[in-house]
Amino acid sequence: MLEPPLPGPGCALFLDFDGTLADIAAHPQAVRVASSVTPSLAALAAALGGALAVVSGRPIAEIDHFLAPLQLPAAGVHGAERRRADGAWQRLAAPALDTVLGSLQALCAAHPGLLLEEKSGAIALHYRQAPLLEGQCLAAMTQALQQLPDMALMRGKQVIELKPRAAGKDAAVRAFLAETPFQGRQPWFFGDDVTDEAAFEAVQALDGVAVKVGEGITRARHRVADPAAVHRWMEEALRKLAAAAETAKPTR
Ligand SMILES: O=P(O)(O)OC[C@H]1O[C@H](O[C@H]2O[C@H](CO)[C@@H](O)[C@H](O)[C@H]2O)[C@H](O)[C@@H](O)[C@@H]1O
C-alpha cells in the first residue's frame, strides 16, 4: 500500500481523532494530544481556506476540549452531530436510550473493567480493561439493539457502539463537501478504525485520497504507521502548501 502523497491547495482534509490525531489510550479521557498538533491543524486549516474538519465518534464538545482553544468544523458521534464551517450546528434527533441504559449500567457495575460512555443519542460500551468480556458486551449490546430499531451496532477498537442508523462518517463528509469552503475540493480522509471505512469509500468514489492509519484490512489505498506519522505528514503538507502559496504570489 502506498504512502500518501502531499496535498495541493485544492484539498479538503477530513481527520478522524482517536488513533489518527492522538494515540489510543487506556481510557477515553486519558488521551493526550501532542503539543504540535493543535498549531499544525490551525495552520493547515488556514492554508486550505478553512476546508479542514475533524470527523469523530466522539461528541464535538470532547474534540473541542482536546484541541482547545481551536474549534474546527467537526462531525461528532459518527456524524449524528455536525458543526459547519460557518459555525451552525446540525443534529439528528437523539433517540431515547433510557430503556436500555439500566441493564448496561448493571453490567458495568458488575464488572468494573467495563466502561459505559453515554453520548447524546448514542452509547459506547468499552471493554479495553476487560477484554475477556467482549462476548458478554456484544450480547448485551445486541440485546439492547433489539429495543432500538433506529439504531445500528458498530464495532470499534475494544468498544461496541450503538449509534443512530442514519449517522455515518461518509454522510458527514458528503454534507461538508456540499458546503463552502469544502465544495469543489478533492476530499482526503485519514482514519484508523473500521468505523472509518465508509468515509474511505466515499472519498475514493469522489477521486479523493483515503489514508489508513496503522494496521488492519482496509479499502483505503494509502497507509501510514501511526498518529506520529500523521503529524509528520501534516508538517510536510504545510511546507508544501506554503511553498505553493509563495510561488502563486504575483511578481512585481
Ligand atoms: O472516530 P474516532 O475519533 O476514532 O473515535 C472512536 C471512539 O474513540 C474513543 O474510543 C477509543 O479511543 C479510546 C482512547 O484512546 C480508547 O480507550 C478506546 O478503547 C477506543 O475505542 C471514544 O471513547 C469513542 O466515543 C469513539 O467513538
The ligand as an SDF file (V2000), in Angstrom:
LIG
                    3D

 27 28  0  0  0  0  0  0  0  0999 V2000
  -13.8960    8.2100   15.4580 O   0  0  0  0  0  0  0  0  0  0  0  0
  -12.8090    8.3500   16.4790 P   0  0  0  0  0  0  0  0  0  0  0  0
  -12.3700    9.7650   16.6860 O   0  0  0  0  0  0  0  0  0  0  0  0
  -11.6600    7.4180   16.2070 O   0  0  0  0  0  0  0  0  0  0  0  0
  -13.4780    7.8610   17.8540 O   0  0  0  0  0  0  0  0  0  0  0  0
  -13.7950    6.4750   18.0370 C   0  0  0  0  0  0  0  0  0  0  0  0
  -14.0430    6.2100   19.5060 C   0  0  0  0  0  0  0  0  0  0  0  0
  -12.8800    6.6760   20.1920 O   0  0  0  0  0  0  0  0  0  0  0  0
  -12.8650    6.5920   21.6110 C   0  0  0  0  0  0  0  0  0  0  0  0
  -12.6410    5.2550   21.9960 O   0  0  0  0  0  0  0  0  0  0  0  0
  -11.4110    4.7360   21.5090 C   0  0  0  0  0  0  0  0  0  0  0  0
  -10.3240    5.5400   21.9980 O   0  0  0  0  0  0  0  0  0  0  0  0
  -10.1120    5.4820   23.4410 C   0  0  0  0  0  0  0  0  0  0  0  0
   -8.9690    6.4430   23.7680 C   0  0  0  0  0  0  0  0  0  0  0  0
   -7.8210    6.1340   23.0410 O   0  0  0  0  0  0  0  0  0  0  0  0
   -9.8090    4.0440   23.8510 C   0  0  0  0  0  0  0  0  0  0  0  0
   -9.6350    3.9740   25.2750 O   0  0  0  0  0  0  0  0  0  0  0  0
  -10.9510    3.1320   23.4080 C   0  0  0  0  0  0  0  0  0  0  0  0
  -10.6510    1.7740   23.6880 O   0  0  0  0  0  0  0  0  0  0  0  0
  -11.2230    3.2810   21.9030 C   0  0  0  0  0  0  0  0  0  0  0  0
  -12.3530    2.5190   21.4990 O   0  0  0  0  0  0  0  0  0  0  0  0
  -14.1360    7.1750   22.2120 C   0  0  0  0  0  0  0  0  0  0  0  0
  -14.1890    6.8810   23.5820 O   0  0  0  0  0  0  0  0  0  0  0  0
  -15.3950    6.7340   21.4960 C   0  0  0  0  0  0  0  0  0  0  0  0
  -16.5090    7.5080   21.9580 O   0  0  0  0  0  0  0  0  0  0  0  0
  -15.2510    6.9840   20.0000 C   0  0  0  0  0  0  0  0  0  0  0  0
  -16.4210    6.5680   19.3170 O   0  0  0  0  0  0  0  0  0  0  0  0
  1  2  2  0
  2  3  1  0
  2  4  1  0
  2  5  1  0
  5  6  1  0
  6  7  1  0
  7  8  1  0
  7 26  1  0
  8  9  1  0
  9 10  1  0
  9 22  1  0
 10 11  1  0
 11 12  1  0
 11 20  1  0
 12 13  1  0
 13 14  1  0
 13 16  1  0
 14 15  1  0
 16 17  1  0
 16 18  1  0
 18 19  1  0
 18 20  1  0
 20 21  1  0
 22 23  1  0
 22 24  1  0
 24 25  1  0
 24 26  1  0
 26 27  1  0
M  END
$$$$
